[in-house]
């Protein structure tokens, strides 16, 4: 239960991970050979249009044709056709310029750049509403800005217009995952996987959606496929470790986390997860080492101190565990769990009055946990506060009737 409670949230992985954008390729739109040729001919087309806009009365030399009326009717139609073609080519130029502005702005990787990219791609979508690429690029910009519902809508439009393109399904899946629409995300990730040939990110995304639904065994398979495709990907090993840890496959999880930590230049979360896997196997000194490494890499995360406190407490290093739990409490003072663990560390050292105070603080933050009331009963009993101890134990039993322990001693 310790491991499950402190399992890192994949949302961080995404968000931990989702805040950087979608896909592995460029967000830009490049000119095809045909488009380049069209642009090159725009000037010549406009000259030709100018040549046929002259009225018959202004012509220097009347045409030598049998039927002048038919001739001028033909020329009028040609003039209209060429004018329409010129206008279409002008719109093409505007679309391509808008898309290029969006590409350049998006590549800056800043909030301002994403805002500018959104505006540019909105213009491209307005000019070419049937082109799925522009909807996809607009969705990417919106996702990077945290506009998740709007991003989802744009991805859906891209998928509708281009249903065979796997990256559109992948983008839609990522937006759904961020919005907590896990079944929808799973379905879209499966579409991306089925329509592509071995893209690790698609299988990684599928595993994330499955893990979010507690489909741990299926998530393991998806992450293993991502790991097979990209064995150097740190996140693939890390996510696989999470799926294994969730199933209680602790030795395998330890191996996966070890691979992640070895491949990462930084990454306190990898060391932390490695510590969890070792803690679950009662490898307390090794777990302590991993938690200390996580804490040294980033001392601002309460969970790293909390994990270290558990590893130390399991080795009967009670004073050190108290220090670790107090640091977790300092970082997250409104966490009932941190307050409770400080109380346990104090109970371990027979600091019963201080333990009573700490555990009472935990109960004020969350009074619905039976273990908190049971621990408070112990602290009170040791101080011979029998009536209060009995009341605390009765409250623990009320919350969880399955709790058992020897009856409290009667008051003397």
MIPAFI-641427 format. One record per residue (C-alpha): y, x, z; residue in three letters; residue number from 0. Coordinates in steps of 0.1 Angstrom, whole numbers. Example, Ala and Ser with C-alpha at 12.3 -4.5 7.8 and 13.67 -1.06 7.14 Angstrom:
2
+-------+-------+-------+--------+-----+
:    py :    px :    pz : residu : num :
+-------+-------+-------+--------+-----+
:   -45 :   123 :    78 :    ALA :   0 :
:   -11 :   137 :    71 :    SER :   1 :
+-------+-------+-------+--------+-----+
***
This chain:
412
+-------+-------+-------+--------+-----+
:    py :    px :    pz : residu : num :
+-------+-------+-------+--------+-----+
:     0 :     0 :     0 :    UNK :   0 :
:    23 :    30 :     6 :    UNK :   1 :
:    18 :    41 :   -30 :    UNK :   2 :
:    22 :     7 :   -45 :    UNK :   3 :
:    54 :     1 :   -25 :    UNK :   4 :
:    70 :    33 :   -36 :    UNK :   5 :
:    59 :    33 :   -72 :    UNK :   6 :
:    90 :    42 :   -92 :    UNK :   7 :
:   104 :    13 :  -113 :    UNK :   8 :
:    98 :    17 :  -150 :    UNK :   9 :
:   132 :     0 :  -155 :    UNK :  10 :
:   147 :    33 :  -143 :    UNK :  11 :
:   124 :    50 :  -168 :    UNK :  12 :
:   139 :    28 :  -193 :    UNK :  13 :
:   171 :    23 :  -181 :    UNK :  14 :
:   152 :    48 :  -170 :    UNK :  15 :
:   152 :    58 :  -207 :    UNK :  16 :
:   169 :    25 :  -224 :    UNK :  17 :
:   205 :    36 :  -218 :    UNK :  18 :
:   202 :    64 :  -245 :    UNK :  19 :
:   196 :    40 :  -274 :    UNK :  20 :
:   167 :    29 :  -296 :    UNK :  21 :
:   144 :    47 :  -319 :    UNK :  22 :
:   140 :    83 :  -329 :    UNK :  23 :
:   158 :    84 :  -362 :    UNK :  24 :
:   195 :    84 :  -373 :    UNK :  25 :
:   215 :    52 :  -367 :    UNK :  26 :
:   234 :    58 :  -399 :    UNK :  27 :
:   230 :    43 :  -433 :    UNK :  28 :
:   229 :    66 :  -463 :    UNK :  29 :
:   237 :    60 :  -500 :    UNK :  30 :
:   208 :    56 :  -524 :    UNK :  31 :
:   209 :    72 :  -558 :    UNK :  32 :
:   216 :    38 :  -574 :    UNK :  33 :
:   245 :    31 :  -550 :    UNK :  34 :
:   260 :    65 :  -558 :    UNK :  35 :
:   258 :    58 :  -595 :    UNK :  36 :
:   274 :    24 :  -589 :    UNK :  37 :
:   303 :    39 :  -570 :    UNK :  38 :
:   308 :    65 :  -598 :    UNK :  39 :
:   312 :    37 :  -623 :    UNK :  40 :
:   337 :    16 :  -604 :    UNK :  41 :
:   367 :    33 :  -619 :    UNK :  42 :
:   354 :    29 :  -654 :    UNK :  43 :
:   346 :    -7 :  -648 :    UNK :  44 :
:   381 :   -15 :  -636 :    UNK :  45 :
:   395 :     2 :  -668 :    UNK :  46 :
:   373 :   -19 :  -689 :    UNK :  47 :
:   384 :   -50 :  -671 :    UNK :  48 :
:   420 :   -41 :  -678 :    UNK :  49 :
:   412 :   -37 :  -715 :    UNK :  50 :
:   399 :   -72 :  -719 :    UNK :  51 :
:   426 :   -90 :  -698 :    UNK :  52 :
:   451 :   -87 :  -726 :    UNK :  53 :
:   459 :  -121 :  -742 :    UNK :  54 :
:   454 :  -127 :  -780 :    UNK :  55 :
:   491 :  -129 :  -786 :    UNK :  56 :
:   496 :   -94 :  -771 :    UNK :  57 :
:   469 :   -78 :  -791 :    UNK :  58 :
:   481 :   -51 :  -814 :    UNK :  59 :
:   455 :   -59 :  -840 :    UNK :  60 :
:   438 :   -93 :  -843 :    UNK :  61 :
:   400 :   -91 :  -843 :    UNK :  62 :
:   383 :   -93 :  -876 :    UNK :  63 :
:   358 :  -120 :  -870 :    UNK :  64 :
:   347 :  -152 :  -887 :    UNK :  65 :
:   353 :  -175 :  -857 :    UNK :  66 :
:   383 :  -163 :  -835 :    UNK :  67 :
:   378 :  -192 :  -811 :    UNK :  68 :
:   343 :  -182 :  -803 :    UNK :  69 :
:   354 :  -146 :  -800 :    UNK :  70 :
:   381 :  -152 :  -775 :    UNK :  71 :
:   358 :  -175 :  -755 :    UNK :  72 :
:   333 :  -148 :  -753 :    UNK :  73 :
:   359 :  -123 :  -742 :    UNK :  74 :
:   371 :  -146 :  -715 :    UNK :  75 :
:   335 :  -149 :  -701 :    UNK :  76 :
:   332 :  -111 :  -703 :    UNK :  77 :
:   364 :  -107 :  -685 :    UNK :  78 :
:   352 :  -130 :  -657 :    UNK :  79 :
:   319 :  -112 :  -655 :    UNK :  80 :
:   334 :   -78 :  -653 :    UNK :  81 :
:   360 :   -89 :  -627 :    UNK :  82 :
:   332 :  -103 :  -605 :    UNK :  83 :
:   313 :   -71 :  -609 :    UNK :  84 :
:   343 :   -51 :  -600 :    UNK :  85 :
:   349 :   -72 :  -568 :    UNK :  86 :
:   312 :   -68 :  -559 :    UNK :  87 :
:   314 :   -30 :  -562 :    UNK :  88 :
:   346 :   -30 :  -542 :    UNK :  89 :
:   327 :   -49 :  -514 :    UNK :  90 :
:   299 :   -23 :  -517 :    UNK :  91 :
:   324 :     4 :  -511 :    UNK :  92 :
:   337 :   -14 :  -480 :    UNK :  93 :
:   302 :   -19 :  -467 :    UNK :  94 :
:   293 :    17 :  -471 :    UNK :  95 :
:   325 :    29 :  -455 :    UNK :  96 :
:   320 :     6 :  -426 :    UNK :  97 :
:   284 :    18 :  -421 :    UNK :  98 :
:   295 :    54 :  -423 :    UNK :  99 :
:   322 :    48 :  -396 :    UNK : 100 :
:   295 :    32 :  -375 :    UNK : 101 :
:   272 :    61 :  -379 :    UNK : 102 :
:   298 :    87 :  -370 :    UNK : 103 :
:   310 :    67 :  -340 :    UNK : 104 :
:   274 :    61 :  -327 :    UNK : 105 :
:   265 :    98 :  -330 :    UNK : 106 :
:   293 :   106 :  -305 :    UNK : 107 :
:   270 :    93 :  -278 :    UNK : 108 :
:   299 :    79 :  -257 :    UNK : 109 :
:   309 :    44 :  -246 :    UNK : 110 :
:   340 :    46 :  -268 :    UNK : 111 :
:   318 :    57 :  -297 :    UNK : 112 :
:   294 :    28 :  -292 :    UNK : 113 :
:   323 :     4 :  -290 :    UNK : 114 :
:   337 :    17 :  -323 :    UNK : 115 :
:   302 :    16 :  -338 :    UNK : 116 :
:   298 :   -20 :  -328 :    UNK : 117 :
:   330 :   -30 :  -345 :    UNK : 118 :
:   321 :   -10 :  -377 :    UNK : 119 :
:   287 :   -25 :  -379 :    UNK : 120 :
:   300 :   -60 :  -373 :    UNK : 121 :
:   322 :   -55 :  -404 :    UNK : 122 :
:   291 :   -43 :  -424 :    UNK : 123 :
:   271 :   -73 :  -413 :    UNK : 124 :
:   300 :   -96 :  -423 :    UNK : 125 :
:   301 :   -81 :  -457 :    UNK : 126 :
:   264 :   -79 :  -462 :    UNK : 127 :
:   248 :  -105 :  -439 :    UNK : 128 :
:   214 :  -103 :  -457 :    UNK : 129 :
:   210 :   -66 :  -452 :    UNK : 130 :
:   186 :   -61 :  -421 :    UNK : 131 :
:   196 :   -24 :  -417 :    UNK : 132 :
:   232 :   -34 :  -406 :    UNK : 133 :
:   219 :   -59 :  -381 :    UNK : 134 :
:   196 :   -33 :  -367 :    UNK : 135 :
:   224 :    -7 :  -364 :    UNK : 136 :
:   246 :   -33 :  -347 :    UNK : 137 :
:   218 :   -41 :  -323 :    UNK : 138 :
:   215 :    -4 :  -314 :    UNK : 139 :
:   252 :    -1 :  -306 :    UNK : 140 :
:   250 :   -32 :  -285 :    UNK : 141 :
:   220 :   -20 :  -266 :    UNK : 142 :
:   237 :    13 :  -259 :    UNK : 143 :
:   267 :    -7 :  -245 :    UNK : 144 :
:   244 :   -27 :  -222 :    UNK : 145 :
:   250 :   -59 :  -242 :    UNK : 146 :
:   213 :   -69 :  -240 :    UNK : 147 :
:   214 :  -106 :  -250 :    UNK : 148 :
:   236 :   -97 :  -280 :    UNK : 149 :
:   214 :   -68 :  -289 :    UNK : 150 :
:   183 :   -90 :  -288 :    UNK : 151 :
:   200 :  -115 :  -312 :    UNK : 152 :
:   209 :   -88 :  -336 :    UNK : 153 :
:   174 :   -73 :  -335 :    UNK : 154 :
:   159 :  -108 :  -341 :    UNK : 155 :
:   180 :  -111 :  -372 :    UNK : 156 :
:   169 :   -77 :  -384 :    UNK : 157 :
:   133 :   -87 :  -379 :    UNK : 158 :
:   138 :  -120 :  -397 :    UNK : 159 :
:   153 :  -103 :  -427 :    UNK : 160 :
:   130 :   -73 :  -427 :    UNK : 161 :
:    97 :   -83 :  -410 :    UNK : 162 :
:    77 :   -54 :  -423 :    UNK : 163 :
:    99 :   -27 :  -408 :    UNK : 164 :
:    83 :   -15 :  -375 :    UNK : 165 :
:   115 :    -1 :  -361 :    UNK : 166 :
:   131 :   -35 :  -361 :    UNK : 167 :
:   102 :   -49 :  -340 :    UNK : 168 :
:   105 :   -19 :  -317 :    UNK : 169 :
:   142 :   -24 :  -311 :    UNK : 170 :
:   137 :   -61 :  -304 :    UNK : 171 :
:   109 :   -52 :  -279 :    UNK : 172 :
:   131 :   -28 :  -261 :    UNK : 173 :
:   159 :   -54 :  -257 :    UNK : 174 :
:   133 :   -79 :  -244 :    UNK : 175 :
:   119 :   -54 :  -220 :    UNK : 176 :
:   154 :   -47 :  -206 :    UNK : 177 :
:   160 :   -84 :  -202 :    UNK : 178 :
:   127 :   -88 :  -183 :    UNK : 179 :
:   110 :  -107 :  -211 :    UNK : 180 :
:    78 :   -88 :  -207 :    UNK : 181 :
:    54 :  -110 :  -228 :    UNK : 182 :
:    79 :  -111 :  -257 :    UNK : 183 :
:    84 :   -74 :  -254 :    UNK : 184 :
:    46 :   -69 :  -254 :    UNK : 185 :
:    43 :   -90 :  -286 :    UNK : 186 :
:    70 :   -71 :  -304 :    UNK : 187 :
:    57 :   -37 :  -294 :    UNK : 188 :
:    23 :   -47 :  -307 :    UNK : 189 :
:    39 :   -56 :  -340 :    UNK : 190 :
:    56 :   -22 :  -342 :    UNK : 191 :
:    23 :    -4 :  -334 :    UNK : 192 :
:     4 :   -24 :  -360 :    UNK : 193 :
:    30 :   -19 :  -387 :    UNK : 194 :
:    34 :    19 :  -381 :    UNK : 195 :
:    12 :    49 :  -385 :    UNK : 196 :
:    10 :    68 :  -352 :    UNK : 197 :
:    44 :    66 :  -335 :    UNK : 198 :
:    41 :    76 :  -299 :    UNK : 199 :
:    73 :    58 :  -288 :    UNK : 200 :
:    59 :    24 :  -299 :    UNK : 201 :
:    27 :    28 :  -279 :    UNK : 202 :
:    48 :    41 :  -249 :    UNK : 203 :
:    69 :    10 :  -251 :    UNK : 204 :
:    38 :   -12 :  -253 :    UNK : 205 :
:    24 :     5 :  -222 :    UNK : 206 :
:    57 :    -1 :  -204 :    UNK : 207 :
:    56 :   -39 :  -212 :    UNK : 208 :
:    20 :   -41 :  -201 :    UNK : 209 :
:    26 :   -22 :  -168 :    UNK : 210 :
:    55 :   -45 :  -160 :    UNK : 211 :
:    31 :   -74 :  -162 :    UNK : 212 :
:     5 :   -55 :  -140 :    UNK : 213 :
:   -18 :   -52 :  -169 :    UNK : 214 :
:   -26 :   -17 :  -156 :    UNK : 215 :
:   -58 :   -10 :  -175 :    UNK : 216 :
:   -43 :   -21 :  -209 :    UNK : 217 :
:   -12 :     0 :  -201 :    UNK : 218 :
:   -34 :    30 :  -195 :    UNK : 219 :
:   -49 :    27 :  -230 :    UNK : 220 :
:   -14 :    24 :  -246 :    UNK : 221 :
:    -1 :    54 :  -227 :    UNK : 222 :
:   -32 :    74 :  -236 :    UNK : 223 :
:   -26 :    67 :  -272 :    UNK : 224 :
:    11 :    78 :  -269 :    UNK : 225 :
:    -2 :   110 :  -251 :    UNK : 226 :
:   -27 :   116 :  -279 :    UNK : 227 :
:     0 :   113 :  -306 :    UNK : 228 :
:    25 :   134 :  -287 :    UNK : 229 :
:     7 :   156 :  -261 :    UNK : 230 :
:    40 :   175 :  -254 :    UNK : 231 :
:    59 :   144 :  -244 :    UNK : 232 :
:    67 :   146 :  -207 :    UNK : 233 :
:    72 :   108 :  -204 :    UNK : 234 :
:    38 :   101 :  -219 :    UNK : 235 :
:    20 :   120 :  -192 :    UNK : 236 :
:    43 :   106 :  -165 :    UNK : 237 :
:    38 :    69 :  -176 :    UNK : 238 :
:     1 :    74 :  -179 :    UNK : 239 :
:     1 :    87 :  -143 :    UNK : 240 :
:    19 :    56 :  -132 :    UNK : 241 :
:    -7 :    33 :  -148 :    UNK : 242 :
:   -35 :    54 :  -133 :    UNK : 243 :
:   -19 :    54 :   -98 :    UNK : 244 :
:   -15 :    16 :  -100 :    UNK : 245 :
:   -53 :    13 :  -105 :    UNK : 246 :
:   -61 :    37 :   -77 :    UNK : 247 :
:   -73 :    64 :  -101 :    UNK : 248 :
:   -56 :    90 :   -79 :    UNK : 249 :
:   -72 :   122 :   -91 :    UNK : 250 :
:   -66 :   114 :  -127 :    UNK : 251 :
:   -30 :   103 :  -118 :    UNK : 252 :
:   -25 :   136 :  -101 :    UNK : 253 :
:   -36 :   155 :  -133 :    UNK : 254 :
:   -12 :   134 :  -154 :    UNK : 255 :
:    17 :   140 :  -131 :    UNK : 256 :
:     9 :   177 :  -129 :    UNK : 257 :
:    11 :   179 :  -167 :    UNK : 258 :
:    44 :   161 :  -167 :    UNK : 259 :
:    59 :   184 :  -140 :    UNK : 260 :
:    47 :   215 :  -159 :    UNK : 261 :
:    64 :   204 :  -191 :    UNK : 262 :
:    97 :   193 :  -175 :    UNK : 263 :
:   125 :   218 :  -170 :    UNK : 264 :
:   139 :   193 :  -145 :    UNK : 265 :
:   125 :   160 :  -132 :    UNK : 266 :
:   124 :   153 :   -95 :    UNK : 267 :
:   106 :   120 :  -102 :    UNK : 268 :
:    76 :   139 :  -116 :    UNK : 269 :
:    72 :   159 :   -84 :    UNK : 270 :
:    77 :   128 :   -63 :    UNK : 271 :
:    50 :   109 :   -82 :    UNK : 272 :
:    27 :   140 :   -79 :    UNK : 273 :
:    33 :   138 :   -42 :    UNK : 274 :
:    23 :   101 :   -42 :    UNK : 275 :
:   -10 :   108 :   -60 :    UNK : 276 :
:   -18 :   136 :   -35 :    UNK : 277 :
:    -8 :   115 :    -6 :    UNK : 278 :
:   -32 :    88 :   -17 :    UNK : 279 :
:   -60 :   114 :   -17 :    UNK : 280 :
:   -51 :   126 :    18 :    UNK : 281 :
:   -40 :   159 :     4 :    UNK : 282 :
:   -12 :   161 :    29 :    UNK : 283 :
:    -1 :   197 :    26 :    UNK : 284 :
:    -1 :   195 :   -12 :    UNK : 285 :
:    18 :   163 :   -10 :    UNK : 286 :
:    43 :   179 :    13 :    UNK : 287 :
:    48 :   207 :   -13 :    UNK : 288 :
:    54 :   182 :   -41 :    UNK : 289 :
:    78 :   160 :   -20 :    UNK : 290 :
:    98 :   191 :   -10 :    UNK : 291 :
:   101 :   201 :   -46 :    UNK : 292 :
:   114 :   167 :   -55 :    UNK : 293 :
:   139 :   168 :   -26 :    UNK : 294 :
:   151 :   202 :   -36 :    UNK : 295 :
:   156 :   191 :   -72 :    UNK : 296 :
:   176 :   160 :   -61 :    UNK : 297 :
:   184 :   155 :   -24 :    UNK : 298 :
:   203 :   122 :   -30 :    UNK : 299 :
:   172 :   100 :   -35 :    UNK : 300 :
:   160 :    83 :    -3 :    UNK : 301 :
:   125 :    79 :   -16 :    UNK : 302 :
:   119 :   117 :   -18 :    UNK : 303 :
:   128 :   121 :    19 :    UNK : 304 :
:   107 :    91 :    27 :    UNK : 305 :
:    76 :   104 :     9 :    UNK : 306 :
:    81 :   138 :    26 :    UNK : 307 :
:    83 :   120 :    60 :    UNK : 308 :
:    49 :   104 :    53 :    UNK : 309 :
:    33 :   137 :    43 :    UNK : 310 :
:    46 :   153 :    75 :    UNK : 311 :
:    36 :   125 :    98 :    UNK : 312 :
:     1 :   126 :    84 :    UNK : 313 :
:     0 :   162 :    95 :    UNK : 314 :
:    13 :   153 :   130 :    UNK : 315 :
:    45 :   171 :   123 :    UNK : 316 :
:    64 :   143 :   141 :    UNK : 317 :
:    97 :   160 :   147 :    UNK : 318 :
:   100 :   170 :   111 :    UNK : 319 :
:    89 :   136 :    99 :    UNK : 320 :
:   117 :   121 :   120 :    UNK : 321 :
:   143 :   143 :   103 :    UNK : 322 :
:   130 :   133 :    69 :    UNK : 323 :
:   130 :    96 :    77 :    UNK : 324 :
:   165 :    98 :    92 :    UNK : 325 :
:   177 :   114 :    60 :    UNK : 326 :
:   163 :    85 :    40 :    UNK : 327 :
:   179 :    61 :    64 :    UNK : 328 :
:   213 :    79 :    60 :    UNK : 329 :
:   211 :    76 :    22 :    UNK : 330 :
:   200 :    39 :    24 :    UNK : 331 :
:   212 :    26 :    57 :    UNK : 332 :
:   204 :   -10 :    48 :    UNK : 333 :
:   167 :    -4 :    41 :    UNK : 334 :
:   145 :   -20 :    67 :    UNK : 335 :
:   117 :     2 :    57 :    UNK : 336 :
:   136 :    34 :    64 :    UNK : 337 :
:   147 :    21 :    98 :    UNK : 338 :
:   111 :    11 :   106 :    UNK : 339 :
:    97 :    46 :    97 :    UNK : 340 :
:   123 :    62 :   119 :    UNK : 341 :
:   111 :    40 :   147 :    UNK : 342 :
:    75 :    50 :   141 :    UNK : 343 :
:    84 :    87 :   141 :    UNK : 344 :
:   101 :    82 :   175 :    UNK : 345 :
:    71 :    63 :   188 :    UNK : 346 :
:    49 :    93 :   177 :    UNK : 347 :
:    70 :   114 :   201 :    UNK : 348 :
:    71 :    89 :   229 :    UNK : 349 :
:   108 :    83 :   224 :    UNK : 350 :
:   102 :    47 :   232 :    UNK : 351 :
:   137 :    35 :   240 :    UNK : 352 :
:   151 :    50 :   208 :    UNK : 353 :
:   121 :    36 :   189 :    UNK : 354 :
:   129 :     1 :   202 :    UNK : 355 :
:   164 :     4 :   190 :    UNK : 356 :
:   154 :    17 :   155 :    UNK : 357 :
:   127 :   -10 :   150 :    UNK : 358 :
:   150 :   -37 :   163 :    UNK : 359 :
:   175 :   -26 :   136 :    UNK : 360 :
:   147 :   -30 :   110 :    UNK : 361 :
:   139 :   -65 :   122 :    UNK : 362 :
:   176 :   -75 :   119 :    UNK : 363 :
:   175 :   -64 :    82 :    UNK : 364 :
:   141 :   -81 :    76 :    UNK : 365 :
:   125 :  -102 :   103 :    UNK : 366 :
:    96 :  -114 :    81 :    UNK : 367 :
:    74 :   -83 :    83 :    UNK : 368 :
:    47 :   -86 :   109 :    UNK : 369 :
:    42 :   -48 :   113 :    UNK : 370 :
:    78 :   -45 :   125 :    UNK : 371 :
:    73 :   -69 :   154 :    UNK : 372 :
:    40 :   -53 :   162 :    UNK : 373 :
:    56 :   -18 :   164 :    UNK : 374 :
:    84 :   -33 :   185 :    UNK : 375 :
:    58 :   -48 :   209 :    UNK : 376 :
:    43 :   -13 :   213 :    UNK : 377 :
:    77 :     3 :   221 :    UNK : 378 :
:    84 :   -25 :   247 :    UNK : 379 :
:    50 :   -22 :   262 :    UNK : 380 :
:    54 :    15 :   268 :    UNK : 381 :
:    86 :     8 :   287 :    UNK : 382 :
:    67 :   -19 :   307 :    UNK : 383 :
:    88 :   -47 :   293 :    UNK : 384 :
:    58 :   -69 :   293 :    UNK : 385 :
:    74 :  -103 :   286 :    UNK : 386 :
:    94 :   -90 :   257 :    UNK : 387 :
:    64 :   -71 :   244 :    UNK : 388 :
:    43 :  -103 :   245 :    UNK : 389 :
:    69 :  -122 :   227 :    UNK : 390 :
:    72 :   -96 :   200 :    UNK : 391 :
:    34 :   -95 :   195 :    UNK : 392 :
:    33 :  -133 :   193 :    UNK : 393 :
:    59 :  -132 :   165 :    UNK : 394 :
:    39 :  -106 :   147 :    UNK : 395 :
:     8 :  -129 :   149 :    UNK : 396 :
:    28 :  -159 :   138 :    UNK : 397 :
:    38 :  -141 :   106 :    UNK : 398 :
:     4 :  -126 :   101 :    UNK : 399 :
:   -24 :  -144 :   120 :    UNK : 400 :
:   -50 :  -118 :   109 :    UNK : 401 :
:   -34 :   -91 :   131 :    UNK : 402 :
:   -57 :   -79 :   159 :    UNK : 403 :
:   -54 :   -55 :   188 :    UNK : 404 :
:   -64 :   -54 :   224 :    UNK : 405 :
:   -45 :   -80 :   245 :    UNK : 406 :
:   -14 :   -68 :   262 :    UNK : 407 :
:   -17 :   -60 :   299 :    UNK : 408 :
:    -5 :   -87 :   322 :    UNK : 409 :
:    27 :   -80 :   340 :    UNK : 410 :
:    21 :   -64 :   374 :    UNK : 411 :
+-------+-------+-------+--------+-----+
***
